[in-house]
Amino acid sequence: MKLKKIDIFEIEKDSNFAPRVLLLSIPPAVVFICLVEFGFLAPFDAILSYIFIILCNMVFLSPMTLELQHLKKYINRLAMGEEIENMNLSEQEAKGIAEAVNSMHRFWMAKTDALEAEAMSDAAVLDTLPDPVLMIDRSGNILGANLAARKLFDDNLTDQNIGDVFVSQHFITAAQKVLNKQSESENLIFYLEPTKQKIYAHIKSLPWFSKGRAVAVVSLYDLTKAAKIEKLQSDFVANASHELRTPLSVIAGFIETLQTTAKNDDAAREQFLAIMAEQAAFMSDLIENLLSLSKIELSQDTPPQDKTDMNKIILEVMDALQIKANARHINLIFEKPTRLKKIIADSAQMKQLMQNLIDNAVKYAVSGSDVTICLKEINEIPASKSLHVAEGKALSVSVNNKGPKIESQELSRLTERFYRLQEHKNLGIKGTGLGLAIAKQIIMRHRGNLTVSSSNKNGTTFTVYLPLKR
């Protein structure tokens, strides 16, 4: 056995070193006592010999004790998960124990890495699912949630109880039935607060042979968009059928007249054909506006991504409407600062928004007056009771014309579908009543705001507020 320099003071008090030394010294002590008793050895020599044996035991036991002590610390540090290098031991027995410990440690590290990789792979698969999935234990605590669930609720969803996450008592009761083994699975529809999303939930207990604390899985499916599409379809059919009834009746009546009493009346035929063409154009515009409105409503949940130059868009719309403005002797005025930032918005919808507002301003303005478009940057969007507006800096676009004053009770109804002022109908000004409804939907998608003011002195001003960043 190879001896090395040993510092006996390194030995810990709780290592039982002293009792081991004394235990090994008991047999020689008995021998020395017998030798002294029978006169074969002097007492003084026996004491010196016994002390020498104790010292020898200490010398021979110290290396093994110290290495076992180091080995104990090494194993404790491994158990705590610390990353440490392998030990270099001199004692053969300690080396064997250390090698066995290292081998076991490598085996369990490999096993742990494999389990972690498998868990990460399973988590990655769950995160790719488009619908929220939750795993819960017998007490209703959430043990895991995929990415869709964390986006829907909260990043810190794990370890929360379903009673704290879900407000719906209907859902909690259904979950408790599954957790209490009263039912294998439960299906229900409920609404999330405060978003009012319509959710279909499937709560399924895991099979008996499944491992781990999870006892049930909750799958959630958002029915809001499907319900919205279904409502849009029914609204589109109802609105289209209602609004198309009148022009179709007019066209059918003229066709019948042309086929009977006015069959040979050339003047009446020309007159009726002109009215029929006008009604057909109205129906075409109506259907185009309804389709456009439905398309915009379907895109409400999709944030816009384009970098849009509002200055360029307004100039393009003004160029397109210049002929119409000239026909009514209306002067288009554009007021803007020298430099403006681009906004994050849907460029096509911004052009449609400006087209609707400026076209209305030209259409309903007093002939020979001015239509003024003012574009500027502001610090924040005014709050709205009905719209969820974005925070931060924004652009405001105001469109002013010098038309008749609109009464306050009618201002709030201007963005209703098919709503038109009676005064405009009396003047024979054509329109579908959908332009401002489309404008409102576009502004809602961009988390902006729309305000309207009207007076005899200043005319009517529509102001659109659009955030610089989404």
Secondary structure, 3 states (H helix, E strand, C coil): CCCCCCCHHHCCHHHCHHHHHHHHHHHHHHHHHHHHHCCCCCHHHHHHHHHHHHHHHHHHHHHHHHHHHHHHHHHHHHHCCCCCCCCCCCCHHHHHHHHHHHHHHHHHHHHHHHHHHHHHHHHHHHHHCCCCEEEECCCCEEEEECHHHHHHCCCCCCCCEHHHHCCCHHHHHHHHHHHCCCCCEEEEEEECCCCCCEEEEEEEECCCCCCCCCCEEEEEEECHHHHHHHHHHHHHHHHHHHHHHHHHHHHHHHHHHHHCCCCCCHHHHHHHHHHHHHHHHHHHHHHHHHHHHHHHHHCCCCCCCCEECHHHHHHHHHHHHHHHHHHCCCEEEEECCCCCCCEECCHHHHHHHHHHHHHHHHHHCCCCCEEEEEEEEECCCCCCCCCCCCCCCEEEEEEEECCCCCCHHHHCCCCCCCCCCHHHHHCCCCCCCCHHHHHHHHHHHCCCEEEEEEECCCEEEEEEEEECCC
